Amino acid sequence: MSVHDAPSEAPEKPLPHTPFYSVEYPGYVQNSSVPLAVSNLGGQEKLDQVFRRSAPRSEAILELSLNPGSPFAHPIPGNVIGTNNLVLKVVKRRRKGKDAADAPIGEYTAEVVGVGSKVARFRSQCPCFSLYCALLHALL
């Protein structure tokens, strides 16, 4: 089959109905620090409440406490918004054994495993930081 004989459209495949929710966490998260990150977001119950389908806008606000023990550290507000993202499972093929050095480089497969319908984003500045910047700008 030559390039000119190729079909003009990509084949259609149904999307999985598995819902996914994501959090754009403003920091490094490793497998061992996931429980701490969930705790800093208010716990699993708070995440379930925020990502609930029928949650009103007033309940769709998430607060991130980066230093929960300090009375001087204010939480960072985050908004939950709707998205239409695809969640992919990407697998890199690895060869084991004697032929590992001769293996082709860059053999990846990607599979859509679900749709991300909501995401929590922390894109606003901390109120104390923005007040500090305003005062500093006024003094200069």
ZIJO-V264879 format. One record per pair of residues at least 12 apart in sequence whose C-alpha atoms are under 7 Angstrom apart, sorted by the first residue. I is the first residue (numbers start at 1). J is the second residue. D is the distance in whole Angstrom. If there is no record, write none. Layout:
# ZIJO-V264879
I|J|D ; I|J|D
This chain:
# ZIJO-V264879
15|114|7 ; 16|113|6 ; 16|114|5 ; 17|114|6 ; 18|114|5 ; 18|115|6 ; 19|114|6 ; 19|115|5 ; 19|116|6 ; 19|117|7 ; 20|114|7 ; 20|115|6 ; 20|116|5 ; 20|117|7 ; 21|116|5 ; 21|117|6 ; 21|118|5 ; 21|119|6 ; 22|118|7 ; 22|119|5 ; 22|120|6 ; 23|119|6 ; 23|120|5 ; 23|121|6 ; 24|120|6 ; 24|121|5 ; 24|122|7 ; 26|122|7 ; 40|64|6 ; 40|65|5 ; 40|66|6 ; 41|62|7 ; 41|63|6 ; 41|64|5 ; 41|65|7 ; 60|79|7 ; 60|80|6 ; 61|77|7 ; 61|78|6 ; 61|79|5 ; 61|80|6 ; 62|77|6 ; 62|78|5 ; 62|79|6 ; 63|75|6 ; 63|76|5 ; 63|77|5 ; 63|78|6 ; 64|76|5 ; 64|77|6 ; 76|126|5 ; 77|122|6 ; 77|124|7 ; 78|120|6 ; 78|121|5 ; 78|122|4 ; 78|123|7 ; 79|120|6 ; 79|121|6 ; 79|122|7 ; 80|118|7 ; 80|119|6 ; 80|120|4 ; 80|121|6 ; 81|118|6 ; 81|119|6 ; 81|120|7 ; 82|117|6 ; 82|118|4 ; 82|119|6 ; 83|116|7 ; 83|117|5 ; 83|118|5 ; 83|119|7 ; 84|115|7 ; 84|116|6 ; 84|117|5 ; 85|115|6 ; 85|116|5 ; 85|117|7 ; 86|112|7 ; 86|114|6 ; 86|115|5 ; 86|116|6 ; 87|112|6 ; 87|113|6 ; 87|114|5 ; 87|115|6 ; 87|116|6 ; 88|110|6 ; 88|111|5 ; 88|112|5 ; 88|113|6 ; 89|110|6 ; 89|111|5 ; 89|112|6 ; 89|113|6 ; 90|108|7 ; 90|109|6 ; 90|110|4 ; 90|111|7 ; 91|108|6 ; 91|109|5 ; 91|110|6 ; 92|107|6 ; 92|108|5 ; 92|109|7 ; 93|107|6 ; 93|108|6
